[in-house]
Amino acid sequence: PLRDACEDGLLALLKDDTCAELLDLCVSQHCMRVANACRTHALANFAKVSRTRGFLMLDESMVDSMLRSEQLAARDEESVYEGVLAWMTAGAGGNGGGGHGFLRGEGLLQQVRFGAMRPAYLEALAGSPEARASPRLRTLIEQGL
């Protein structure tokens, strides 16, 4: 059928830099076969996918569900944090916080395992502008140390 052919065409476009945009589109259009493939790809390649413009445009619930997934794969927890931070600071539409202060979606930080990060990384992070702007982030860093 036509739907299968369209889904096959979308699946052929799936790569790191298109994954998040395809995921968002396919979820909104109830194209679940492609959405599931995109989600699987995003989880397996989180560090790369989280650096794309499409990832920055995902809604908070989608990012949260990825962070909660047992299938999330990343070389280290620092790369997970960096992806989350990029999303948080991008704001809706990439406008630097979406009018909600410096960081949007600070609750996502609860999904990052700060205790699994290298101490030197956490120490550097403690002095960052993001940590100075977010009491929640400072607390999580301190708990990770």
C-alpha positions in Angstrom: 0.0 0.0 0.0 0.9 3.6 -0.3 1.5 4.1 3.4 4.1 1.4 3.4 5.9 2.9 0.5 5.9 6.3 2.2 7.2 4.8 5.4 9.9 3.0 3.5 10.9 6.3 1.9 11.1 8.0 5.3 13.2 5.1 6.7 15.6 5.6 3.9 16.2 9.2 5.1 16.9 8.1 8.7 20.4 9.1 9.8 21.9 11.0 12.8 21.1 14.5 11.4 17.5 13.7 10.3 16.5 11.4 13.2 14.9 13.8 15.6 13.0 15.8 13.0 11.7 12.6 11.5 10.8 11.4 15.0 8.8 14.5 15.7 7.1 14.4 12.3 6.2 10.8 12.5 4.8 11.0 16.0 2.6 13.9 15.0 1.4 12.0 11.9 0.9 8.7 13.8 3.4 7.0 11.6 4.5 4.7 14.4 6.7 2.2 12.4 9.0 5.1 11.4 8.7 6.9 14.7 9.8 3.7 16.5 12.8 3.3 14.2 13.7 6.9 14.8 13.5 6.5 18.6 15.6 3.4 18.5 18.2 5.2 16.4 18.2 8.2 18.7 18.7 6.1 21.7 21.5 4.1 20.2 23.2 7.3 18.9 22.2 9.8 21.6 25.4 11.8 21.6 25.3 12.5 17.9 21.5 12.9 17.6 21.4 15.3 20.6 23.8 17.7 18.7 21.3 18.2 15.9 18.9 21.1 15.3 16.0 18.6 15.2 16.8 17.4 18.7 16.8 20.9 20.1 13.2 21.3 18.7 11.8 18.2 20.4 9.3 18.7 23.2 10.3 18.1 26.8 8.3 14.9 27.1 10.1 13.3 24.2 13.5 14.2 25.6 12.4 13.0 29.0 11.2 9.6 27.6 14.6 9.1 25.9 16.5 9.9 29.1 14.3 7.5 31.1 14.8 4.7 28.5 17.0 1.6 29.5 18.0 1.6 25.8 19.8 5.0 25.9 23.4 4.4 24.9 26.2 6.9 25.2 29.9 6.7 25.6 29.7 8.4 29.0 27.3 10.3 31.2 29.0 13.6 30.3 27.8 13.3 26.7 24.3 12.7 28.0 24.5 15.9 30.1 25.9 17.9 27.2 23.0 16.8 25.0 20.5 17.7 27.7 22.2 21.0 28.3 22.1 21.9 24.6 18.4 21.2 24.6 17.7 23.1 27.8 19.6 26.2 26.6 18.2 26.2 23.1 14.7 27.1 24.2 11.7 26.6 22.1 12.6 27.7 18.6 16.3 28.1 19.6 15.7 31.4 21.3 18.0 30.9 24.3 15.6 29.7 26.9 12.1 30.2 25.4 11.3 33.0 27.8 11.5 30.6 30.8 14.8 31.9 32.3 18.2 30.6 31.4 17.3 26.9 31.4 14.1 25.3 30.3 13.1 21.8 31.4 15.4 21.7 34.5 13.6 18.6 35.6 15.4 16.7 32.9 18.6 17.1 34.9 17.1 14.5 37.4 17.6 11.9 34.6 21.3 12.5 34.3 23.5 10.4 36.4 26.0 12.9 37.8 27.5 10.3 40.1 28.7 8.5 37.0 30.7 11.5 35.7 34.4 12.0 36.1 35.2 14.2 39.2 37.3 16.6 37.1 34.4 17.1 34.8 32.0 17.8 37.7 34.5 20.2 39.2 34.8 22.2 36.0 31.0 22.0 35.6 30.5 23.5 39.1 32.1 26.8 37.9 30.1 27.0 34.7 27.5 29.7 33.9 24.8 27.1 33.8 25.6 25.9 37.4 25.6 29.5 38.6 22.2 30.1 37.0 20.6 26.9 38.3 20.4 26.0 42.0 19.1 22.5 41.0 22.1 21.9 38.8 24.5 23.0 41.5 22.8 20.6 43.9 23.1 17.7 41.5 26.8 18.4 40.8 27.5 18.5 44.6 25.7 15.2 45.0 27.7 13.7 42.1 31.0 14.8 43.8 
